[in-house]
Amino acid sequence: MTTARPPAWPVRAAAVHGRRTVVPAVTGTAYATGTGAFTVDPDDTLVPGFVRRRR
């Protein structure tokens, strides 16, 4: 049996937009694996070119 903390654990209960949730604490290591960029053609007739909708 170990006394080490797991890589993630709940810190406290919370509510977001009326929905019950928890606020987690997370430990560990992460590495940047890439980047992304969007370029919009100024002559694009559908400016801004695309619409990002939230689900």
C-alpha positions as CSV (number, residue, x, y, z in Angstrom):
1,M,0.0,0.0,0.0
2,T,1.3,3.5,-0.8
3,T,0.6,6.8,0.8
4,A,1.4,8.8,-2.4
5,R,-1.2,11.0,-3.8
6,P,-2.9,9.9,-7.1
7,P,-2.2,12.0,-10.2
8,A,-5.6,13.7,-9.8
9,W,-8.1,14.1,-7.0
10,P,-11.1,16.2,-6.2
11,V,-10.5,19.5,-4.3
12,R,-14.0,20.7,-3.8
13,A,-17.6,20.6,-5.1
14,A,-18.8,23.4,-7.3
15,A,-21.6,24.4,-9.6
16,V,-21.2,25.8,-13.1
17,H,-24.3,27.2,-14.9
18,G,-26.4,25.3,-12.5
19,R,-24.7,22.0,-13.0
20,R,-22.9,20.1,-10.2
21,T,-19.2,19.5,-10.8
22,V,-15.9,19.2,-8.9
23,V,-12.7,21.2,-9.0
24,P,-9.9,18.8,-9.5
25,A,-6.2,19.0,-8.7
26,V,-3.9,17.4,-11.2
27,T,-0.2,16.6,-11.0
28,G,2.2,15.3,-13.5
29,T,4.3,16.3,-16.5
30,A,3.2,17.5,-19.9
31,Y,5.0,18.4,-23.1
32,A,4.0,20.7,-25.9
33,T,3.6,18.4,-28.9
34,G,2.5,20.9,-31.5
35,T,1.0,24.3,-32.4
36,G,-1.8,25.5,-34.6
37,A,-2.5,28.6,-36.5
38,F,-5.4,29.9,-38.7
39,T,-4.8,32.3,-41.6
40,V,-7.6,34.2,-43.2
41,D,-7.3,35.4,-46.8
42,P,-8.2,39.1,-46.8
43,D,-9.9,38.6,-50.2
44,D,-12.1,35.8,-48.9
45,T,-15.7,36.5,-49.7
46,L,-16.8,34.5,-46.7
47,V,-14.9,36.5,-44.2
48,P,-14.0,35.5,-41.5
49,G,-13.8,32.3,-43.5
50,F,-15.3,30.0,-40.9
51,V,-17.4,30.1,-37.7
52,R,-16.4,28.2,-34.6
53,R,-19.5,27.2,-32.7
54,R,-19.5,26.1,-29.1
55,R,-21.2,22.8,-28.3
